[in-house]
């Protein structure tokens, strides 16, 4: 069942002009962190912002099963399919090759970053579901290794 617009606004939520404006201004930055209390509309605001962007964009909502590096990378690769379709298919080989390295997760993060060609915006939502330091290190390495034209929310 598809919901119809209500009163001229998308039924999934009211526009948040102040947050939208801040996201547009912050969009010039490489990394944007959106924070606030639970239920205040952060995810909705980011989705609305992404929908209004031109160009390549992807969104990944972390779930409980993404609690370790391998599962996080797999979920992110699947979410990146619209902007980098081969990543999900090639990721297992990248992990296999990286096993011989001193820090396999850094190797995979660097490989993944190299696959992100062209200007794009990637949103990672629900990070509070991760409590694994290695996964946070992986995310930091991925963002650090990505090209300057890749924007992260």
Secondary structure as the mmCIF struct_conf table of DSSP 4:
data_model
#
loop_
_struct_conf.conf_type_id
_struct_conf.id
_struct_conf.beg_label_comp_id
_struct_conf.beg_label_asym_id
_struct_conf.beg_label_seq_id
_struct_conf.end_label_comp_id
_struct_conf.end_label_asym_id
_struct_conf.end_label_seq_id
HELX_LH_PP_P HELX_LH_PP_P1 UNK A 2 UNK A 5
STRN STRN1 UNK A 6 UNK A 6
TURN_TY1_P TURN_TY1_P1 UNK A 7 UNK A 8
STRN STRN2 UNK A 9 UNK A 9
TURN_TY1_P TURN_TY1_P2 UNK A 11 UNK A 12
HELX_RH_AL_P HELX_RH_AL_P1 UNK A 17 UNK A 26
TURN_TY1_P TURN_TY1_P3 UNK A 27 UNK A 28
BEND BEND1 UNK A 29 UNK A 30
STRN STRN3 UNK A 31 UNK A 31
BEND BEND2 UNK A 37 UNK A 37
TURN_TY1_P TURN_TY1_P4 UNK A 38 UNK A 39
BEND BEND3 UNK A 40 UNK A 41
HELX_RH_AL_P HELX_RH_AL_P2 UNK A 42 UNK A 52
BEND BEND4 UNK A 55 UNK A 55
STRN STRN4 UNK A 56 UNK A 61
HELX_RH_3T_P HELX_RH_3T_P1 UNK A 64 UNK A 66
BEND BEND5 UNK A 68 UNK A 68
HELX_RH_AL_P HELX_RH_AL_P3 UNK A 69 UNK A 79
HELX_RH_3T_P HELX_RH_3T_P2 UNK A 80 UNK A 82
TURN_TY1_P TURN_TY1_P5 UNK A 83 UNK A 83
TURN_TY1_P TURN_TY1_P6 UNK A 85 UNK A 86
HELX_RH_AL_P HELX_RH_AL_P4 UNK A 87 UNK A 98
TURN_TY1_P TURN_TY1_P7 UNK A 99 UNK A 100
BEND BEND6 UNK A 101 UNK A 101
TURN_TY1_P TURN_TY1_P8 UNK A 102 UNK A 103
HELX_RH_AL_P HELX_RH_AL_P5 UNK A 104 UNK A 114
TURN_TY1_P TURN_TY1_P9 UNK A 115 UNK A 115
BEND BEND7 UNK A 118 UNK A 119
STRN STRN5 UNK A 120 UNK A 125
HELX_RH_3T_P HELX_RH_3T_P3 UNK A 127 UNK A 129
HELX_RH_AL_P HELX_RH_AL_P6 UNK A 133 UNK A 145
BEND BEND8 UNK A 146 UNK A 146
TURN_TY1_P TURN_TY1_P10 UNK A 148 UNK A 149
STRN STRN6 UNK A 150 UNK A 152
#
